[in-house]
């Protein structure tokens, strides 16, 4: 009886090993990366629906508390545009992110580069983040600002575009152009898998297994060019918005915001890296 049971276990294990050998190398690499790097994140669907002033959304009117000034481009004095805002009480909680409050991300529409200082990605002179720990229960209409477009306005969003962000809690595997991808490969993949990664066809197949997310918080970023972070950097993805219908970063680019884990835990959004690149 015991011998028969052990034979079944051994046969089952042998079958697993045979199945593993028959799997394409790209699939085996992906499964290994999934096991060692998968993390929780929130992916968003962008829905063209009417939004409330405190909803998680892309674009639209925004709230400025009475004790705060309108966010402006410090170089030009022009009001900033609401790229996106996240109401953390409306979405599932993921590690290190706030459980409540409203995060607002503003960018410029009057300098041709959406407020980014390419020499100092942390400078919030042409863009800024604001975090409201307590979201008002009632809306003071005098505190609501609607961005005024001009013929010179340049933004990644089409005029008067607003999207409601529909959240989905999901898991994500490290992306191939994440700054830590090579480190994960070197640490966790065996020599055979590392060797087959030298094959361009295998890498193309591996690349096809990754899903690029049009909008998210947490998880892993992607880029059209390269990751601006350094390998010893502990910054994580705060927010990402990709080009899609009605949204265009330059020539089909993507915008990312990064923050250190410590600052994120402390809800300190004063030292955030803003990056966007395109083809």
DRENLO-125973 format. One record per residue (C-alpha): x, y, z; residue number from 1; residue in one letter. Coordinates in Angstrom, 3 decimals. Example, Ala and Ser with C-alpha at 12.3 -4.5 7.8 and 13.67 -1.06 7.14 Angstrom:
px|py|pz|seq|type
12.300|-4.500|7.800|1|A
13.670|-1.060|7.140|2|S
This chain:
px|py|pz|seq|type
0.000|0.000|0.000|1|X
2.746|2.437|1.019|2|X
4.932|1.358|-1.898|3|X
2.086|1.972|-4.331|4|X
1.490|5.449|-2.882|5|X
5.183|6.327|-3.162|6|X
5.228|5.080|-6.753|7|X
2.347|7.419|-7.572|8|X
4.150|10.376|-5.984|9|X
7.340|9.572|-7.874|10|X
5.443|9.233|-11.146|11|X
3.680|12.534|-10.530|12|X
7.004|14.264|-9.834|13|X
8.565|12.753|-12.951|14|X
5.613|13.965|-15.015|15|X
6.092|17.479|-13.624|16|X
9.762|17.419|-14.578|17|X
8.929|16.221|-18.096|18|X
6.306|18.953|-18.486|19|X
8.843|21.513|-17.289|20|X
11.398|20.328|-19.849|21|X
8.800|20.523|-22.622|22|X
7.837|24.096|-21.756|23|X
9.319|26.756|-23.965|24|X
12.364|28.427|-22.365|25|X
10.601|31.809|-22.342|26|X
7.703|30.340|-20.359|27|X
10.090|28.737|-17.863|28|X
11.940|32.028|-17.401|29|X
8.682|33.911|-16.924|30|X
7.390|31.409|-14.353|31|X
10.623|31.708|-12.380|32|X
10.483|35.510|-12.480|33|X
6.866|35.358|-11.401|34|X
7.747|33.248|-8.379|35|X
10.463|35.596|-7.113|36|X
9.262|39.068|-8.138|37|X
5.459|39.145|-8.229|38|X
3.928|41.999|-6.198|39|X
0.484|43.472|-5.585|40|X
-0.457|46.573|-7.524|41|X
-3.538|48.461|-8.687|42|X
-4.269|48.619|-12.387|43|X
-6.829|51.094|-13.623|44|X
-9.289|51.042|-16.467|45|X
-10.025|54.507|-17.834|46|X
-13.756|55.048|-18.223|47|X
-15.385|58.033|-19.906|48|X
-17.913|58.655|-17.149|49|X
-19.044|61.616|-15.104|50|X
-16.775|62.049|-12.092|51|X
-17.111|63.559|-8.639|52|X
-14.539|66.165|-7.643|53|X
-12.913|63.696|-5.192|54|X
-13.030|60.577|-7.370|55|X
-9.924|58.759|-8.559|56|X
-9.608|60.135|-12.075|57|X
-7.450|61.410|-14.909|58|X
-7.946|65.050|-15.886|59|X
-10.825|67.354|-15.022|60|X
-11.573|69.960|-12.385|61|X
-9.782|69.782|-9.053|62|X
-10.134|70.864|-5.441|63|X
-7.906|73.497|-3.838|64|X
-8.423|73.881|-0.045|65|X
-8.980|77.418|1.209|66|X
-5.675|77.391|3.074|67|X
-3.697|76.524|-0.086|68|X
-2.836|78.492|-3.190|69|X
-3.633|77.376|-6.702|70|X
-0.775|75.140|-7.964|71|X
1.188|77.055|-10.602|72|X
4.216|76.718|-12.837|73|X
6.795|78.602|-10.763|74|X
8.618|79.758|-13.895|75|X
5.601|81.145|-15.756|76|X
2.989|81.656|-13.045|77|X
0.407|79.743|-15.087|78|X
-1.985|77.392|-13.239|79|X
-1.142|73.709|-13.419|80|X
-3.322|71.007|-14.927|81|X
-4.610|67.982|-12.994|82|X
-3.010|64.963|-14.639|83|X
-4.544|62.506|-12.175|84|X
-5.718|62.058|-8.626|85|X
-6.083|58.972|-6.442|86|X
-8.611|58.720|-3.631|87|X
-7.087|55.972|-1.504|88|X
-10.328|55.276|0.367|89|X
-11.922|54.276|-2.945|90|X
-9.354|51.633|-3.901|91|X
-7.935|48.425|-2.365|92|X
-4.981|48.963|-0.069|93|X
-1.519|47.816|-1.153|94|X
1.618|47.709|0.976|95|X
3.216|51.041|1.957|96|X
0.564|53.159|0.205|97|X
-1.828|55.376|2.191|98|X
-5.147|53.880|3.276|99|X
-6.936|57.194|2.978|100|X
-6.470|60.687|1.605|101|X
-6.345|62.260|-1.837|102|X
-3.166|62.394|-3.929|103|X
-3.230|65.021|-6.694|104|X
-0.676|65.075|-9.527|105|X
-0.330|68.339|-11.442|106|X
1.653|69.095|-14.599|107|X
2.219|72.144|-16.776|108|X
0.557|72.839|-20.104|109|X
2.496|75.949|-21.081|110|X
6.159|74.912|-21.446|111|X
6.104|72.159|-24.082|112|X
7.521|69.468|-21.760|113|X
4.580|69.066|-19.341|114|X
6.533|70.760|-16.546|115|X
9.438|68.293|-16.425|116|X
12.941|69.605|-15.718|117|X
15.119|67.021|-17.490|118|X
18.153|68.202|-15.490|119|X
16.384|67.725|-12.157|120|X
13.489|65.273|-12.211|121|X
12.742|66.016|-8.542|122|X
12.190|69.743|-9.063|123|X
8.510|70.474|-8.601|124|X
8.752|73.925|-10.161|125|X
6.790|73.037|-13.308|126|X
4.671|70.295|-11.775|127|X
3.755|69.229|-8.257|128|X
2.072|66.697|-6.025|129|X
-0.350|67.493|-3.253|130|X
-1.702|65.119|-0.652|131|X
-4.842|65.841|1.349|132|X
-4.883|63.574|4.405|133|X
-8.559|64.281|5.030|134|X
-10.976|64.435|2.112|135|X
-13.800|66.920|2.798|136|X
-17.265|65.426|3.192|137|X
-18.884|68.432|1.565|138|X
-17.701|70.269|-1.534|139|X
-17.080|73.998|-1.278|140|X
-17.692|75.038|-4.889|141|X
-15.504|78.117|-4.415|142|X
-12.563|75.717|-3.937|143|X
-13.127|73.903|-7.247|144|X
-10.858|74.952|-10.120|145|X
-11.399|74.096|-13.779|146|X
-8.320|74.446|-15.976|147|X
-8.659|77.100|-18.678|148|X
-7.279|76.041|-22.053|149|X
-5.709|78.409|-24.556|150|X
-4.610|77.850|-28.152|151|X
-1.028|77.397|-26.857|152|X
-1.850|74.732|-24.249|153|X
0.181|71.532|-24.702|154|X
-0.789|68.548|-22.585|155|X
-0.722|64.758|-22.913|156|X
-4.516|64.768|-22.585|157|X
-6.940|66.084|-25.170|158|X
-8.899|69.190|-24.244|159|X
-11.548|68.668|-21.555|160|X
-10.700|64.972|-21.251|161|X
-11.705|63.334|-17.973|162|X
-11.598|59.637|-17.145|163|X
-12.903|57.840|-14.089|164|X
-10.329|55.339|-12.810|165|X
-11.850|51.898|-12.242|166|X
-9.511|49.966|-9.959|167|X
-8.468|46.310|-10.014|168|X
-6.206|44.708|-7.406|169|X
-3.800|42.451|-9.277|170|X
-0.286|40.985|-9.242|171|X
2.581|41.965|-11.526|172|X
5.903|40.406|-12.505|173|X
9.027|42.568|-12.831|174|X
9.204|44.200|-16.267|175|X
12.158|43.696|-18.586|176|X
13.321|47.315|-18.585|177|X
12.996|47.781|-14.831|178|X
16.397|48.814|-13.438|179|X
16.406|45.748|-11.142|180|X
15.572|43.169|-13.843|181|X
19.192|42.087|-14.432|182|X
19.794|41.790|-10.692|183|X
16.756|39.520|-10.303|184|X
17.888|37.391|-13.250|185|X
21.442|37.057|-11.877|186|X
20.205|36.183|-8.389|187|X
17.342|33.802|-9.031|188|X
17.730|32.156|-12.448|189|X
19.897|29.083|-12.933|190|X
22.750|29.049|-15.444|191|X
20.753|27.161|-18.079|192|X
18.009|29.786|-18.118|193|X
20.552|32.607|-18.171|194|X
22.224|30.986|-21.156|195|X
19.042|30.686|-23.225|196|X
18.346|34.367|-22.532|197|X
21.166|35.106|-24.980|198|X
18.833|33.925|-27.754|199|X
16.990|36.862|-29.366|200|X
14.018|34.677|-30.263|201|X
13.638|33.556|-26.648|202|X
13.799|37.164|-25.463|203|X
11.152|38.190|-27.996|204|X
8.897|35.399|-26.740|205|X
9.591|36.410|-23.145|206|X
8.747|40.021|-23.909|207|X
5.383|38.914|-25.326|208|X
4.492|37.292|-21.994|209|X
4.590|40.623|-20.160|210|X
1.433|42.715|-20.072|211|X
1.908|46.474|-20.307|212|X
-0.563|48.316|-18.105|213|X
-1.971|51.648|-19.377|214|X
-2.442|53.112|-15.888|215|X
-1.379|51.885|-12.448|216|X
-0.061|52.546|-8.953|217|X
2.537|50.245|-7.432|218|X
4.047|47.345|-9.330|219|X
6.720|47.749|-11.982|220|X
7.209|50.496|-14.576|221|X
7.947|50.354|-18.259|222|X
9.621|52.862|-20.549|223|X
10.011|53.647|-24.217|224|X
13.661|54.545|-23.536|225|X
15.265|53.472|-20.237|226|X
14.746|53.444|-16.481|227|X
16.097|56.745|-15.053|228|X
16.719|55.209|-11.617|229|X
20.053|53.836|-10.404|230|X
20.464|50.180|-9.371|231|X
20.998|51.088|-5.713|232|X
17.897|53.284|-5.743|233|X
14.986|52.129|-3.569|234|X
12.342|54.180|-5.366|235|X
9.104|52.423|-6.245|236|X
6.475|53.238|-8.829|237|X
3.986|55.709|-7.409|238|X
1.889|56.280|-10.541|239|X
2.123|55.529|-14.240|240|X
0.029|56.667|-17.208|241|X
0.663|55.404|-20.723|242|X
-0.377|56.868|-24.082|243|X
-3.755|55.556|-25.262|244|X
-6.992|56.923|-26.725|245|X
-7.142|60.689|-25.993|246|X
-3.775|60.553|-24.143|247|X
-0.433|61.112|-25.861|248|X
2.948|61.732|-24.220|249|X
5.041|63.189|-27.063|250|X
5.445|60.443|-29.666|251|X
3.465|57.620|-27.981|252|X
5.368|57.857|-24.700|253|X
4.638|57.094|-21.063|254|X
4.729|59.134|-17.846|255|X
5.993|57.756|-14.505|256|X
6.319|59.035|-10.947|257|X
8.649|57.375|-8.418|258|X
9.030|57.723|-4.652|259|X
11.245|56.144|-2.000|260|X
9.613|53.499|0.180|261|X
10.345|55.545|3.294|262|X
8.707|58.684|1.932|263|X
5.722|56.676|0.722|264|X
5.215|55.098|4.148|265|X
5.461|58.559|5.720|266|X
3.092|60.056|3.121|267|X
5.793|62.598|2.253|268|X
5.399|63.505|-1.425|269|X
7.902|66.369|-1.490|270|X
10.719|64.319|-3.074|271|X
9.186|62.474|-6.028|272|X
10.874|61.711|-9.343|273|X
8.844|62.658|-12.441|274|X
9.805|61.110|-15.756|275|X
8.284|60.819|-19.179|276|X
9.828|59.561|-22.376|277|X
8.683|58.711|-25.880|278|X
9.835|57.076|-29.111|279|X
